[in-house]
Amino acid sequence: MLHELQKGYLENELVDIVGREYVLTDDADKLVYGLDYFWIPRMYIDRGKTPPFPDFIVLPKSTEEVARIVKIANIYRIPVIPWGGGSGSQGGVTPIYGGITIDLKRMNKLIELNAETQTVCVQAGINGYDLEHELNRKGYTLGHIPASIHSATMGGYLAARGSGVLSTKYGKMEDIVMTIEVVLPNGDVIRTLPVPTHASGPGILQVFVGAEGSYGIITEATARIERLPEERRFRAYLFKDFNSGLNACKEIILSRIQPSVLRLYDEPESKKQIKKILGTEVGEGCYMCFGIEGDKEIVEILERRAVAISEKFEGADMGNKAAWEWWNHRYNFYFPPKALDFPWMFGTMDTLITFDKIETLYWTKKKLLEEKYAKWDLQYIAHLSHWFPWGAMIYDRFIIENPPWDPEEALALHNEIWNDAARASIKCGAVLNEHHGIGLKLGRLVREQYGPAFQVLETIKNGIDPQHIMNPGKMGFGPTHS
Ligand SMILES: Cc1cc2nc3c(=O)[nH]c(=O)nc-3n(C[C@H](O)[C@H](O)[C@H](O)COP(=O)(O)OP(=O)(O)OC[C@H]3O[C@@H](n4cnc5c(N)ncnc54)[C@H](O)[C@@H]3O)c2cc1C
């Protein structure tokens, strides 16, 4: 902890770098920068308690300014927390030991769009929607369209290894990124190699992608872009149960049809959430929709094949409208009054697993959580969205409509549920998370997931950030800043 006198000195140094206007110290600002979408800090506020605050919020406009701030943070041994859009759900931006929150939103330039290589180079603080809008105007798309596009940034996309709604065709951010510039925890500025794949040793690029600000601050990124598709089609089916829907989806993926969208909702979600999106009941069973896009001729052929597979597994054709409705209104669920919000307790546990284990994982977690937390009337709902040639992400959630009011009791219940859910996932052969990251929420569990392999990540952390100033207490790294 810094003495008030030191804080005064540090504030002067920060003002010297970015200007008075861009160093925020008001309590109202600190409150805003104290939390993201993680349920626990928000619950603290809901219950009249205070979550941890940063000491300073600083808004630099260049890589050079970020580097100078980080160098000074090393001298004062004060934590530095990178902030993109604050849309994360894992408490990644929560300043648990105080420190300097670096908001990158002023670093929002589109530096270059290269039509020949079909790449775009941007500053890391660029807003996802602004970038996509600009690309669309020029006939391109990033291909990464997360539900949080309006608030997230390129830096956040990369730091949390994001997946957008079209990831099954275009890939996750780790596939889309080409090269990045990073301010290391000692303030040095580095660039990864100009192309993402090579045989020049292990890829340094991927060390920083998914590191959630624990290894440095991403300040610039070059990413590949795609031409806007000539044709985009959607179609929806209703399967009698999860198993038959899953078999159809697997076959679509294994046939290399490469849908841009492939969603299968379990029965409870088909009943409740799909109704919220479509505005009508879909009937008994599991709702599935797929999207195919690209050149018209190719789309026609691929759609025919996906239709044939869906019919082979006895899906009832709901037509195009029930799928376009899904596409056009899929974010309804994220806005009031339909969004999950207080007083409910909820968590999204998106896990990733190979095809052979999806069903076991789904039924194991559902049974475990619904039975153990029957007293709290816990609901378990899930859908499968992001697909890979070998498996898929289960986007499963728990919801408790009447959680305990006492904050300590609520915290204990929340963490117990997460422990049970995460351990069940690991035991079934899944990984903890597909695109939300680890943050503060899963730090204690990530070590269990990796076992002795965690020392590889920890050794990098200790070597690259010996003072542990970069986003301390996240990603399972500790002991943290004192
Ligand atoms: C309603 C809702 C829907 C969502 N949907 C999706 C979705 O469809 N797909 C998806 O992938 N995610 C989704 N998310 C999660 C979240 O939006 C993503 O993780 C997003 O990529 C975070 O970006 P951000 O700029 O807001 O990052 P922040 O929340 O600001 O930060 C996230 C983490 O990254 C670190 N960080 C941020 N910027 C940098 C940087 N430049 N360098 C180094 N570290 C940095 C932070 O310190 C923190 O640890 C959703 C979240 C919400 C609330």
The ligand as an SDF file (V2000), in Angstrom:
LIG
                    3D

 53 58  0  0  0  0  0  0  0  0999 V2000
  -23.6350   -9.5650  -22.2170 C   0  0  0  0  0  0  0  0  0  0  0  0
  -22.2630  -10.1020  -22.5380 C   0  0  0  0  0  0  0  0  0  0  0  0
  -22.0820  -10.8640  -23.6660 C   0  0  0  0  0  0  0  0  0  0  0  0
  -20.8140  -11.3620  -23.9860 C   0  0  0  0  0  0  0  0  0  0  0  0
  -20.6540  -12.0770  -25.1320 N   0  0  0  0  0  0  0  0  0  0  0  0
  -19.4320  -12.5100  -25.4920 C   0  0  0  0  0  0  0  0  0  0  0  0
  -19.2560  -13.2150  -26.7250 C   0  0  0  0  0  0  0  0  0  0  0  0
  -20.1840  -13.4230  -27.5060 O   0  0  0  0  0  0  0  0  0  0  0  0
  -17.9990  -13.6350  -27.0190 N   0  0  0  0  0  0  0  0  0  0  0  0
  -16.9340  -13.3780  -26.2040 C   0  0  0  0  0  0  0  0  0  0  0  0
  -15.8200  -13.7820  -26.5320 O   0  0  0  0  0  0  0  0  0  0  0  0
  -17.0930  -12.7450  -25.0240 N   0  0  0  0  0  0  0  0  0  0  0  0
  -18.2960  -12.2830  -24.6670 C   0  0  0  0  0  0  0  0  0  0  0  0
  -18.4590  -11.6060  -23.4800 N   0  0  0  0  0  0  0  0  0  0  0  0
  -17.3100  -11.4210  -22.5840 C   0  0  0  0  0  0  0  0  0  0  0  0
  -16.4830  -10.1260  -22.8680 C   0  0  0  0  0  0  0  0  0  0  0  0
  -17.2700   -9.1650  -23.5210 O   0  0  0  0  0  0  0  0  0  0  0  0
  -15.2840  -10.4660  -23.6990 C   0  0  0  0  0  0  0  0  0  0  0  0
  -14.3940  -11.1930  -22.9000 O   0  0  0  0  0  0  0  0  0  0  0  0
  -14.5480   -9.2660  -24.3020 C   0  0  0  0  0  0  0  0  0  0  0  0
  -13.5890   -9.7440  -25.2160 O   0  0  0  0  0  0  0  0  0  0  0  0
  -13.8650   -8.4030  -23.2640 C   0  0  0  0  0  0  0  0  0  0  0  0
  -13.4320   -7.2210  -23.9110 O   0  0  0  0  0  0  0  0  0  0  0  0
  -13.2750   -5.8650  -23.1140 P   0  0  0  0  0  0  0  0  0  0  0  0
  -12.5730   -4.9140  -24.0380 O   0  0  0  0  0  0  0  0  0  0  0  0
  -14.5620   -5.4060  -22.5570 O   0  0  0  0  0  0  0  0  0  0  0  0
  -12.2950   -6.3390  -21.9710 O   0  0  0  0  0  0  0  0  0  0  0  0
  -12.3100   -5.9870  -20.4150 P   0  0  0  0  0  0  0  0  0  0  0  0
  -13.5370   -6.5020  -19.7660 O   0  0  0  0  0  0  0  0  0  0  0  0
  -11.9920   -4.5490  -20.2390 O   0  0  0  0  0  0  0  0  0  0  0  0
  -11.0590   -6.8540  -19.9480 O   0  0  0  0  0  0  0  0  0  0  0  0
  -11.0750   -8.2570  -19.9490 C   0  0  0  0  0  0  0  0  0  0  0  0
   -9.6970   -8.7620  -19.4920 C   0  0  0  0  0  0  0  0  0  0  0  0
   -8.7230   -8.4490  -20.4740 O   0  0  0  0  0  0  0  0  0  0  0  0
   -7.7450   -7.5540  -19.9460 C   0  0  0  0  0  0  0  0  0  0  0  0
   -7.4540   -6.5760  -21.0040 N   0  0  0  0  0  0  0  0  0  0  0  0
   -8.3230   -5.7160  -21.5840 C   0  0  0  0  0  0  0  0  0  0  0  0
   -7.6870   -5.0200  -22.5380 N   0  0  0  0  0  0  0  0  0  0  0  0
   -6.4130   -5.4650  -22.5680 C   0  0  0  0  0  0  0  0  0  0  0  0
   -5.2700   -5.1340  -23.3490 C   0  0  0  0  0  0  0  0  0  0  0  0
   -5.3140   -4.2040  -24.2890 N   0  0  0  0  0  0  0  0  0  0  0  0
   -4.1160   -5.8000  -23.0990 N   0  0  0  0  0  0  0  0  0  0  0  0
   -4.0530   -6.7470  -22.1490 C   0  0  0  0  0  0  0  0  0  0  0  0
   -5.0940   -7.0910  -21.3760 N   0  0  0  0  0  0  0  0  0  0  0  0
   -6.2580   -6.4610  -21.5880 C   0  0  0  0  0  0  0  0  0  0  0  0
   -8.3540   -6.9510  -18.7060 C   0  0  0  0  0  0  0  0  0  0  0  0
   -7.3710   -6.5830  -17.7640 O   0  0  0  0  0  0  0  0  0  0  0  0
   -9.2150   -8.1100  -18.2160 C   0  0  0  0  0  0  0  0  0  0  0  0
   -8.4480   -9.0300  -17.5050 O   0  0  0  0  0  0  0  0  0  0  0  0
  -19.7120  -11.1020  -23.1290 C   0  0  0  0  0  0  0  0  0  0  0  0
  -19.9050  -10.3300  -21.9870 C   0  0  0  0  0  0  0  0  0  0  0  0
  -21.1570   -9.8320  -21.6950 C   0  0  0  0  0  0  0  0  0  0  0  0
  -21.3240   -8.9970  -20.4640 C   0  0  0  0  0  0  0  0  0  0  0  0
  1  2  1  0
  2  3  1  0
  2 52  2  0
  3  4  2  0
  4  5  1  0
  4 50  1  0
  5  6  2  0
  6  7  1  0
  6 13  1  0
  7  8  2  0
  7  9  1  0
  9 10  1  0
 10 11  2  0
 10 12  1  0
 12 13  2  0
 13 14  1  0
 14 15  1  0
 14 50  1  0
 15 16  1  0
 16 17  1  0
 16 18  1  0
 18 19  1  0
 18 20  1  0
 20 21  1  0
 20 22  1  0
 22 23  1  0
 23 24  1  0
 24 25  2  0
 24 26  1  0
 24 27  1  0
 27 28  1  0
 28 29  2  0
 28 30  1  0
 28 31  1  0
 31 32  1  0
 32 33  1  0
 33 34  1  0
 33 48  1  0
 34 35  1  0
 35 36  1  0
 35 46  1  0
 36 37  1  0
 36 45  1  0
 37 38  2  0
 38 39  1  0
 39 40  1  0
 39 45  2  0
 40 41  1  0
 40 42  2  0
 42 43  1  0
 43 44  2  0
 44 45  1  0
 46 47  1  0
 46 48  1  0
 48 49  1  0
 50 51  2  0
 51 52  1  0
 52 53  1  0
M  END
$$$$
